Amino acid sequence: MKLFDGQVHVLEIAGLIVASVFAHAIGYSLPILAAILLILWPLLLLQMLAEGLLIAVFGGIERLYRKARPPKPKPVAPPKASVVPRTGIARYLWYVPLLTMTAGYARYVYETGRWFL
């Protein structure tokens, strides 16, 4: 079943509701998540560096392999169904979890009177 003139499926709305519930709950723990990221950022940087190195190494190996053995031509795929461009409120539908997370954090700040832990 489609809504918003066929732009949005009902399951997408259900997914938004679930994401919004989790986002509102996470809003309370944003200061804790920020503290964890503050402590773990060096590990995240090392992970990004290692990932970039592996991408470069495997990209180089792939280029060398493709020079030795060029790829076979792929069969022509059938055309995909056209995507309906979203207009109106459907364009901004996935901002709802972000807004509910912000509302959850605002509620936390209002109830506790503290911005951070």
N, C-alpha and C positions, 0 to 999 in steps of 0.2 A: 504494500500500500504506500502510495507516495503523497507527500504533502507539499505545500508551497508551489503549486502548479507543476508538480512532478519533479521538483528540484531536490527534494529531501525524502529519504526513505524513513519509514517508521522506526526501523531498527537503529538508524542513526540518531533519532531523537532519544530512544532508550539508552543508547551508549552515552549520549550527552548527559542524561539524568544520572547515570552511574558515575560518570567522570565528575560531575558537579558535586555529588555527595562526597566522593573521595577528596576532591579539591577543597571543599569547605572544611573537612576534617583536617587536612594537611595545613590549612591556614593557621590553625592553632599552633602547629609545631614549626612554623617557618623560622623562628629564632634558633631552635635546636638544629634544624637542617643547615642554617647559615653557620652555626658554630662547628658542626661536623665538617662542612666544606672548607671552613677556614683552617681547620687542623689538617685535613687531608689533601689540600691543594698541591703540595709537592708531589704526592703520589699520582695525582691526576695529570700533572705536567709530565712526569716520567712515562706514564702510560701513553699519553699523546705522542711523545717523542718516539717511543718504541713502535707505536702504530705507524707513524710516518716513515720510519726506517723500513719496516716490513713492507709497506706499500711500495716504497721506492725499489727495494730489492726484488720483489716479485714482479713489479712492472718492468724492470730491466730484464729479468729472465724471460718474461713473456715476449718482449720486443725481440730479443735474440732468437727465441724459438720461432716467432712469426717470420723473421728474415730467412731462417733456414727452411721453414715449411709454411708457405702462405696459406691463409684460410681458404677453405672450399666455399664457393658461392652458396649462399643460403637460398632456399626456395622462397618464392614470394608469398608472404603471409596474406591472408584475407584481410580486407580493411576492417578496422575496429569500429564499433558503434560510436556514433558521435556523442560527445559529452555536452550536456546542456549547461551553458554558463549560468552560474548563480547570480541572481539579481535580487535587489531589495534586502529584506532581513535575512534571507537564506545565506547571503554572502558573509554575514558576520555571526553565523550560528555557532561556530566553534570558539568564539570568544567567551561563551557562557562559563566554562570551567575556570577560566582565568578570573573572571569577575567574581565567581563564587569563592575562589581561593582568597581573593583580596577581601571579600566580605567576611570570610572566616577570620582572617588576620585582624581586620578592623574590629570584629566582635571581641577577639582576644584582648586587643589593646584597650577597648572600652571597659571590659569586665575587670581586667587586672590593673589598668592604669599604668602599665609598663610597656615600653617599646621593645625591650630586649630582655630575655630571661630575667 
